Amino acid sequence: MRRKTRVKILAAGMIAVFGLSACQKSPDSSIIVNKDMDNLIDEARNGENGSSNVVDVAMNYDSYQATLQDASLGVTVNADARVDIPNASQMSVLRVKQAPISQELLTSVQQELMSGETLYDGAILSTATKAEIEEEIRRARAEMENIADQDPDAEVYREEIQSRIDEYQATYENAPAELVWGEYLSDGALHTVEELYQRDESNEFYSWEYSLNPAGDVYYGVNDGTDGHFCSLFAMNNAERGNCLRYRSSRHGYEFTAACYTFSSDLESIEKGADTGVSLWLADQEQIPDQIKMNYGAESAEDAFQEVTDETVTISKEKAVEMADAFLEKVGIEGFDYYQGGMYYEVLDIRSHGDTDKLPYRKEFVLSYMRKTDGAFTTFDAAFKHTEGWQGEDYVKKDWPVESIEFRITDDGIVGFDYNAPLQVVETVVEQSNMKNFEDIRSTFETMVMVTNAQDADPVTGIVPPVTIDIDRVVLGYTRISEADSYDTGLLIPVWDFKGTVHDQYYGKTGVGYGSVLTINAIDGSIIDRSLGY
């Protein structure tokens, strides 16, 4: 088996996709900026304009139809939406905080998914032998020789390649002649990133991990693949990017799991035909979508991709859900329920020991699980809180991702498991929250959807670019909110998500994201900016 060079997905494809509202203007309005948590809790307990009974909140609203237009703002809204109400008698207000991946959970997942396997430190996958380094140097020199002298950037290219050669040569002396797996035995335990880095600062993987997560914990374990299945398990506690646990298994090489970020697949958006930047597409599509090929820089599917045919899926979706449910029970993860999913194709992100130079993809069930409280889901649109910019003398880049669980399942069993950004419920702040009636929420939506989606006029022509919004779902569920600078705790509260697609002159009708066009706090009627997390 050999190490291979392969096309990498665009960076944008590997991060969680922010909601549509993240790119829209937030007007200076009290309905936007008034985020007093104490007042919100008081409204949840004592509010008089509404109901604490979920059924009564949206009485007589199985669907929502409306046509709205504001010529001065250039916004048109077409709403033909079903209204989804959870099968719950009440919704509450819960205080939550980020929960770390525990050693107990890591051990349980190891036992369930990698039982009987001898595990090794995953850093072995990024450890190059002398022969592999020599091959990289040979390729780099051949690349340099092919640079045409008449190329105006020839000298720049040669300097870049020479820099790579110098790096290869610097690591050559300490590189092993061959990999001895027994020297990389794993203890199965989480360790601080700093400890692992200080053991061997020349280790490519842990020096990279330390540069991105210096104060966190990490575990990276793999099997040796001698049974024909290549398995990897990665756990991370990262104060800047979120905590997560990932497992992958394939017959065609080690899929990359050790990313220092936390992301979830927006399956509903994929089903709506939106480009979410990930490598999934519906299995009933005969051709690889153009957007997938574009994400990988591939001009044709035949030249770049190869379907995996020995990893089959003949089980039913019901059986797959049954397997996922049983797994969660065995490892002790409670409070989640099946949310959405189906049969997909996925490009496998194989970075090591791959057996093909093409990008392999396989058919699999992808199942999303979300937290469920009092019979109501925390929706996938819940919140991906993001801060980036200068705060005093420090440049701060910090995320609080959405909590979710994802499974990938084939006839081989569970071949993928992600536990993203787990939460811990600290307390129930309000047991049975008061909520505004949907009639009030609808009125707020019809006013604010226009303002938040209006584009600035062209500075030359003075023409306001037209925007058309199609709303097809209205969903009552939970979301997580927090104070502006708080990444420690937040509140799970009931919200209304008006879901659909925004078409404007910049994107047209293709490549437009699908998601929550407007999220409205069901308790006080304020607008929630999901990228800010409040």
C-alpha positions in Angstrom: 0.0 0.0 0.0 1.2 3.5 -0.7 0.8 7.0 0.3 -0.8 9.1 -2.4 -1.3 12.7 -3.4 -4.9 13.6 -4.0 -7.1 16.5 -4.8 -8.3 18.2 -1.6 -11.7 19.7 -1.0 -12.0 23.4 -0.8 -11.5 24.7 2.7 -15.0 26.2 2.6 -16.4 22.7 2.2 -15.1 21.5 5.5 -16.6 24.1 7.8 -20.1 24.2 9.1 -22.3 26.4 6.9 -23.7 29.5 8.5 -27.3 30.3 8.0 -28.6 32.7 5.4 -29.1 35.4 8.0 -25.4 35.5 8.7 -24.8 37.4 5.5 -27.7 39.9 5.8 -27.9 43.3 7.5 -29.0 43.6 11.1 -31.0 46.8 11.3 -30.7 49.1 14.4 -33.9 48.0 15.9 -34.9 47.2 19.4 -36.4 43.9 18.1 -32.8 43.0 17.1 -30.6 44.4 19.8 -32.6 43.9 23.0 -31.0 40.7 24.3 -31.5 41.0 28.1 -31.5 37.4 29.3 -33.1 38.2 32.6 -36.0 39.9 30.8 -36.3 36.9 28.5 -36.5 34.5 31.4 -39.1 36.7 33.1 -41.1 36.8 29.9 -40.9 33.0 29.7 -42.3 32.7 33.3 -44.8 35.5 33.4 -45.6 36.6 29.9 -49.3 37.2 29.3 -49.6 37.6 25.5 -49.4 34.0 24.5 -49.6 30.4 25.8 -47.5 27.7 27.5 -49.4 25.0 25.6 -47.6 24.1 22.4 -50.7 23.2 20.5 -52.5 26.5 21.4 -49.5 28.5 20.1 -50.2 27.7 16.5 -53.9 26.9 16.6 -55.4 26.8 13.0 -52.0 27.0 11.4 -51.1 23.8 9.6 -49.7 25.9 6.8 -48.7 29.5 6.1 -49.3 31.2 2.8 -48.4 34.8 2.0 -47.2 37.0 -0.8 -45.3 40.1 0.3 -43.6 42.8 -1.7 -41.9 46.1 -0.9 -40.9 47.9 -4.0 -38.8 50.5 -2.2 -36.7 47.7 -0.6 -36.7 45.5 -3.7 -37.8 42.5 -1.7 -40.5 39.9 -2.7 -41.5 37.0 -0.4 -43.5 34.0 -1.5 -44.5 31.8 1.4 -46.2 28.5 0.7 -45.1 26.6 3.8 -46.1 23.8 6.1 -46.0 24.7 9.8 -44.2 22.0 11.8 -45.3 21.8 15.4 -43.5 19.3 17.7 -45.6 16.6 19.4 -45.1 18.1 22.8 -47.3 19.6 25.5 -44.7 22.1 26.6 -41.4 23.7 25.8 -38.9 24.9 28.5 -35.9 27.1 28.9 -32.8 25.2 29.8 -29.3 26.4 30.7 -26.6 24.5 28.9 -22.8 24.6 28.7 -20.2 23.0 26.4 -19.3 19.5 27.5 -16.0 17.9 26.9 -15.4 14.5 25.4 -14.8 12.3 28.4 -12.4 9.4 28.7 -15.4 7.2 29.7 -17.2 8.0 26.5 -14.1 7.6 24.4 -13.5 4.1 25.9 -17.1 3.1 25.4 -17.0 4.1 21.7 -13.6 2.2 21.3 -15.2 -0.9 22.7 -18.2 -0.8 20.5 -16.6 0.2 17.2 -13.1 -1.2 17.5 -13.4 -4.2 19.9 -10.7 -6.7 19.5 -8.5 -4.3 17.5 -4.9 -3.4 18.5 -4.8 0.3 18.3 -1.9 2.5 17.4 -1.1 6.2 17.6 -2.7 7.8 14.5 0.4 9.9 14.1 2.0 6.9 12.3 -0.1 7.8 9.3 1.7 11.1 8.8 5.2 9.7 9.6 7.1 9.4 6.3 9.9 6.9 5.8 13.2 7.7 4.2 12.1 6.1 0.9 8.9 8.2 0.9 10.8 11.4 1.5 13.3 10.5 -1.2 10.3 10.1 -3.6 8.9 13.5 -2.6 12.3 15.1 -3.3 12.5 13.4 -6.7 9.0 14.7 -7.6 9.8 18.2 -6.5 13.0 18.3 -8.5 11.2 17.0 -11.6 8.6 19.7 -11.1 11.3 22.3 -11.0 12.9 21.0 -14.2 9.5 21.4 -16.0 9.2 25.1 -15.2 9.7 27.1 -18.4 12.4 29.7 -18.3 10.1 32.2 -20.2 7.5 31.9 -17.5 7.5 35.4 -15.8 7.0 33.7 -12.4 9.6 31.0 -12.9 11.9 32.2 -10.3 9.2 32.5 -7.7 8.0 28.9 -8.4 11.6 27.6 -8.2 12.1 29.3 -4.8 8.8 27.7 -3.5 9.8 24.3 -4.7 13.3 24.6 -3.3 11.8 25.5 0.0 9.9 22.3 0.0 13.0 20.3 -0.9 14.9 21.9 2.0 12.1 20.9 4.4 12.1 17.3 3.1 15.9 17.2 3.5 15.7 18.6 7.0 13.4 15.7 8.1 15.2 13.0 6.2 17.9 12.3 8.8 15.5 11.5 11.6 13.0 9.6 9.4 12.7 5.9 10.0 13.8 3.4 7.3 10.5 1.7 7.7 7.5 2.0 10.0 7.4 -0.4 12.9 3.8 -0.4 14.1 4.8 -1.8 17.5 6.6 1.4 18.3 3.3 3.3 18.0 1.0 1.3 20.3 -1.8 3.4 21.7 -2.8 3.6 25.3 -6.4 4.5 24.4 -6.4 7.6 26.5 -6.9 11.3 26.0 -3.8 13.4 26.5 -3.1 17.1 26.5 -1.9 18.3 23.1 1.0 20.0 24.8 2.2 16.7 26.3 2.1 14.9 23.0 3.8 17.7 21.2 6.6 17.9 23.8 7.3 14.2 23.5 8.5 14.7 19.9 8.4 18.3 18.5 9.5 16.9 15.1 6.3 14.8 14.8 4.4 16.3 11.9 0.9 15.5 13.3 1.3 16.7 16.8 3.2 19.9 15.9 0.3 20.7 13.5 -2.2 19.9 16.3 -0.3 22.0 18.8 -0.4 25.0 16.4 -4.2 24.9 16.3 -5.2 23.5 19.7 -2.3 24.1 22.2 -4.4 24.1 25.3 -6.7 21.2 24.4 -6.9 17.4 24.7 -6.7 14.9 21.9 -6.8 11.2 21.1 -6.0 9.7 17.7 -6.1 5.9 17.3 -6.0 3.7 14.3 -5.8 -0.1 13.5 -3.2 -1.5 11.2 -5.7 -2.4 8.5 -4.4 -6.0 8.1 -8.0 -7.4 8.1 -8.9 -5.2 5.1 -10.7 -2.5 7.1 -9.0 0.7 7.9 -10.4 2.3 11.1 -9.6 5.6 12.8 -10.9 7.2 15.9 -10.3 10.9 16.9 -11.4 12.8 19.9 -10.8 16.5 20.6 -11.5 19.0 23.3 -10.8 22.4 21.8 -11.8 25.7 23.5 -11.6 27.6 20.2 -13.3 25.3 17.8 -15.5 23.0 19.8 -15.3 19.5 21.1 -15.9 16.4 19.0 -15.5 12.7 18.6 -15.2 11.0 15.1 -14.9 7.5 13.8 -14.4 6.3 10.2 -14.0 2.9 8.6 -13.3 1.9 5.0 -11.9 -0.9 3.0 -9.9 1.4 0.8 -7.7 3.3 3.2 -7.8 5.6 6.2 -10.3 8.4 6.1 -9.2 11.6 7.6 -10.8 12.2 11.0 -8.2 14.3 12.8 -9.4 17.8 11.8 -9.2 20.6 14.3 -12.7 21.9 13.6 -16.2 20.7 14.2 -18.7 20.5 11.5 -22.1 18.8 10.7 -23.8 18.0 7.4 -26.8 20.0 6.5 -28.8 17.1 5.0 -32.0 19.1 4.4 -30.1 21.7 2.4 -28.5 18.9 0.3 -32.0 17.5 -0.3 -33.1 20.9 -1.5 -30.3 21.0 -4.1 -28.2 23.7 -2.3 -24.4 23.7 -2.4 -23.3 23.1 1.2 -19.7 22.7 0.5 -19.6 19.1 1.7 -19.0 15.9 -0.3 -22.5 14.3 0.0 -25.2 14.0 -2.6 -28.4 12.1 -2.8 -28.0 8.5 -3.9 -30.9 8.7 -6.4 -28.8 11.1 -8.6 -27.3 9.2 -11.5 -24.5 11.7 -12.1 -22.0 13.3 -9.7 -23.3 16.8 -9.3 -21.3 19.6 -11.0 -20.8 21.3 -7.6 -19.1 18.3 -6.1 -16.7 18.1 -9.1 -16.1 21.8 -8.7 -15.4 21.5 -5.0 -12.6 19.0 -5.8 -11.3 20.9 -8.8 -12.2 18.0 -11.1 -13.1 18.7 -14.7 -14.7 15.3 -15.3 -16.1 12.6 -13.1 -14.5 9.8 -15.1 -11.0 11.2 -14.6 -11.2 12.1 -10.9 -13.7 9.8 -9.2 -14.1 6.0 -8.7 -17.2 4.4 -7.1 -16.5 1.9 -4.3 -18.5 -1.2 -5.1 -17.4 -3.6 -2.4 -18.9 -1.6 0.4 -22.6 -2.3 -0.2 -25.9 -1.2 1.3 -28.7 -3.7 1.1 -30.1 -3.1 4.6 -33.2 -0.9 5.0 -33.2 2.6 6.5 -35.3 1.3 9.4 -32.5 -1.2 10.1 -29.9 1.5 9.9 -31.8 3.7 12.4 -32.2 0.6 14.7 -28.5 0.1 14.7 -27.8 3.7 15.5 -30.3 3.7 18.3 -28.8 0.6 19.8 -25.3 2.1 19.6 -26.3 5.3 21.4 -27.8 3.2 24.2 -24.7 1.1 24.5 -22.3 4.0 24.8 -24.6 5.9 27.2 -25.5 8.9 25.1 -29.0 10.0 26.1 -31.5 12.7 25.0 -31.1 12.3 21.2 -33.5 11.1 18.6 -33.4 10.4 14.9 -33.9 13.8 13.1 -33.3 13.3 9.4 -31.4 11.2 6.9 -31.4 8.9 3.9 -29.2 7.2 1.3 -26.3 9.3 0.0 -23.1 9.0 -2.0 -20.1 10.5 -0.3 -16.5 11.1 -1.5 -14.2 9.4 1.0 -11.6 11.7 2.4 -8.8 9.1 2.3 -5.4 10.6 3.1 -3.3 7.5 3.8 -2.8 4.0 2.4 -5.4 4.6 -0.3 -5.5 1.9 -3.0 -6.5 4.2 -5.9 -5.3 7.5 -7.3 -8.8 8.5 -8.0 -11.3 9.9 -5.4 -13.3 7.0 -4.1 -16.9 7.4 -3.2 -19.5 5.0 -1.8 -23.2 4.7 -1.1 -24.2 4.8 2.6 -27.0 5.8 4.9 -26.3 9.2 6.6 -28.4 9.7 9.7 -28.6 12.9 11.7 -29.6 12.8 15.4 -30.5 15.9 17.4 -31.2 16.6 21.0 -34.9 16.2 21.9 -36.4 17.8 25.0 -40.0 17.5 26.1 -40.7 16.0 22.6 -39.3 18.9 20.7 -36.0 18.9 18.7 -33.2 21.3 19.0 -33.2 22.0 15.2 -30.1 21.7 13.0 -30.6 25.5 12.3 -30.0 26.0 16.0 -26.9 28.1 16.1 -23.3 28.1 15.0 -21.8 30.9 17.0 -18.8 32.6 15.4 -16.5 35.4 16.6 -13.6 36.7 14.5 -11.8 39.9 14.8 -9.6 42.1 17.0 -10.6 42.4 20.7 -8.1 44.8 22.2 -4.6 43.6 21.4 -5.7 40.0 20.7 -7.2 38.6 17.4 -10.0 36.3 18.5 -11.3 33.5 16.3 -13.7 31.3 18.2 -16.6 29.0 17.4 -19.4 27.3 19.3 -20.7 24.8 16.8 -24.2 23.2 16.7 -24.6 20.1 18.7 -25.4 17.0 16.6 -24.7 13.3 16.1 -24.2 11.8 12.6 -23.9 8.1 11.6 -22.7 6.6 8.3 -24.0 3.0 7.9 -23.5 0.3 5.3 -23.8 -3.5 5.3 -20.4 -3.5 7.2 -22.2 -1.7 10.1 -21.4 1.7 11.5 -18.7 3.1 9.3 -18.9 6.6 10.5 -19.9 8.3 13.8 -19.6 12.0 14.7 -20.5 13.5 18.0 -20.2 17.3 17.5 -20.1 20.0 20.2 -21.8 18.1 23.0 -23.9 20.0 25.5 -24.5 19.5 29.2 -27.9 20.7 30.6 -27.0 22.6 33.7 -30.5 23.4 34.9 -34.1 23.8 33.8 -34.6 27.6 34.2 -38.3 27.6 33.2 -40.2 24.3 33.2 -43.1 25.4 31.0 -42.3 28.5 29.0 -44.8 31.0 27.9 -44.7 31.6 24.1 -46.2 34.2 21.8 -49.0 33.0 19.5 -48.0 32.3 15.9 -50.2 35.2 14.8 -47.8 37.6 16.6 -44.7 35.8 15.2 -46.1 35.9 11.7 -46.5 39.7 12.0 -42.9 40.0 13.1 -41.7 37.9 10.3 -43.6 39.8 7.6 -42.1 43.1 8.8 -38.5 42.0 9.5 -37.9 39.6 6.6 -38.1 42.7 4.3 -35.7 44.8 6.3 -33.1 42.1 6.9 -32.9 41.0 3.3 -32.9 44.4 1.5 -29.8 45.1 -0.5 -28.0 48.5 -0.6 -28.7 50.6 -3.7 -26.1 50.6 -6.5 -23.9 53.7 -5.7 -23.9 54.7 -9.4 -27.4 54.0 -10.7 -29.2 54.2 -7.4 -31.1 51.0 -8.3 -31.9 48.6 -5.4 -31.0 45.1 -6.5 -34.1 42.8 -6.4 -34.4 39.9 -3.9 -36.9 37.1 -4.0 -37.4 34.8 -1.0 -39.2 31.5 -1.2 -40.4 30.1 2.2 -41.4 26.4 2.3 -41.2 25.5 6.0 -41.9 27.1 9.3 -40.6 25.1 12.3 -41.0 25.4 16.0 -38.0 24.0 17.9 -35.2 24.7 20.3 -32.2 26.8 19.6 -29.2 27.8 21.7 -28.6 31.4 22.5 -26.0 33.1 24.7 -24.7 36.5 25.7 -22.6 38.4 23.1 -19.2 37.3 24.5 -20.1 34.2 26.3 -18.8 30.8 25.1 -19.2 29.1 28.4 -23.0 28.8 28.9 -26.2 29.5 27.0 -29.9 28.9 27.0 -31.9 26.5 25.0 -35.1 28.3 24.1 -38.1 27.8 21.7 -37.8 29.6 18.4 -39.6 29.8 15.1 -37.5 29.1 12.0 -38.8 30.4 8.6 -36.9 28.2 6.2 -36.4 28.7 2.5 -34.1 30.1 -0.2 -33.0 33.7 -1.0 -32.4 34.5 -4.7 -30.6 37.7 -5.5 -28.7 39.2 -8.4 -25.4 37.9 -7.1 -26.3 34.2 -7.0 -29.4 33.7 -9.1 -31.2 30.5 -8.6 -28.2 28.2 -8.4 -25.7 27.8 -5.7 -27.9 29.5 -3.1 -28.0 28.1 0.3 -31.1 26.7 1.9 -31.8 27.3 5.5 -33.4 29.5 8.1 -34.2 32.9 6.4 -35.3 34.3 9.7 -35.2 32.9 13.3 -37.6 34.5 15.8 -37.6 34.0 19.5 -40.9 32.3 20.4 -40.9 33.8 23.9 -40.4 37.6 23.2 -40.5 37.9 19.4 -36.9 39.2 19.0 -34.8 38.3 16.0 -31.9 35.9 16.5 -28.8 36.2 14.5 -27.6 32.6 14.4 -24.1 33.5 13.4 -23.8 35.6 16.5 -25.6 33.0 18.7 -28.1 35.4 20.2 
